[in-house]
Amino acid sequence: MAVNFQVLETYHAVEGVRLGITQANVRYKDRDDMVLIELAEGSQVAGVFTLNAFCAAPVQICKQHLKQSAPRYLLINTGNANAGTGKSGITNTIRSCELVAQATGCKLEEVLPFSTGVIGEPLKMSAFEQGVPAALEKLDAGNWSRAAKGIMTTDTLPKGYSKQFEIAGKKAVVTGISKGAGMIMPNMATMLAFIATDAAVSKEILQQWCKELADRSFNRITIDGDTSTNDSCMLIATGKSELSITDANSDEAKALFAELKEAFQNLAHAIVRDGEGATKFVTIKVSGAASSKEALDVAYTVAHSPLVKTAMFASDANWGRILAAVGRSGVQDFNLDLVQIYLDDVQIVKDGGRYDGYNEKDGAAVFALSEFSVRIELGRGDVQEQLWTCDFSHDYVTINANYRS
């Protein structure tokens, strides 16, 4: 069950964006598994993608098309990742884009492809031949909620964010959806995210923001430490509102950036809350580091430890597992006497050893919560970082053992 997860009830339409969803039978029967997003002419699109060397065919083609043209359509399928499929995977991806281009009259490079699902299996092109026309017939600005469900794989709940606001008296909207529940680890995770605003933002600023926002959100979450082959996070600005951003340092730009940051982090947290088998939502905070890399190395080592994660699931405040993870994080010239560790506000380690005032009942009470933080102070500098993770339960194994069945 997702941890303190609230399904979004109301999505605000983004002028310049229409979505079509259909049951194409890519892999699943009797469920939506193909989404087509249409963008108005003049829309700007930015993206960040997986750093996995075996990046999927759609990621390769999407990156090429994004450089070549202003996108008009985003084509998303679930159930099949089209990764590890070699040259045929590239051919099938291009063919799926051709089907959209032929049906709409746009250029091939104006179609961005996205896939998520099982790795190593060829795309069933008949699904696209029937699915693309069906999705085009259903294009509608109000289809965000159904699209959030249509991009799910092992997710248990659809993930969405939507907000209307004013900046300097000018109305604007940010609406987005994401998917992901397993194989989650930057850079990036088995996740897809599509976030749109009707504000006008220059392409250069949009790309800069997309990278920075992803680094503060989707690249700060981890469920199991596995970096996927298909991750894509897209930021869209249709330019249909009166709000126009040409100077990233302006007050209006800073205000819009703050709204987008809220959207990105909300959607990223939703992925962790719906992590496969998750029962706990955990914030790992590392402060007093000498560098950002050092802080993140410590945080990820703790977050990825199966022993720490299973202790969290059991509500067993076995703090020695956290201490051991910090110690093997690779920090050079570590002065352990300076390390302090807390569970929420309960100190468990002081000056490198067990805190004399620590009572295990207090630690266990924190671990029993559905949300809590692990704070680690290194005493080496003034850099701090944080990330979000979850526990490992029996269900995580069950879900992934049965994934292809």
Buried (B, 14 or more C-beta within 10 A) or exposed (E): EBBEBEEBEEBBBBBBBBBBBBBBBBBBEEEBBBBBBBBBEEBBBBBBBBEBEEBBBBBBBBBEBBEEBBBBBBBBBBBBBBBBBEEEBBBBBBBBBBBBBEBBEBBBBBBBBBBBBBBBBEBBEEBBEBBBBBBBEBBEBEBBBBBBBBBBBBBBBBBBBBBEBEBEEBEBBBBBBBBBBBBBBBBBBBBBBBBBBBBBBBEEBBBBBBBBBBBBBBBBBBBBBBBBBBBBBBBBBBBBBEBBBEEBEEEBBEBBBEBBBBBBBBBBBBBBBBBBBBBBBBBBBBBBBBEEEBBBBBBBBBBBBEBBBBBBBBBBBBBEBBBBBBBEBEBEEBEBEEBBBBBBEBBBBBEBEBBEEBEEEBBBBBBBBEEBBBBBBBBBEEBBBBBBBBBBBEBBEEBBEEBEE
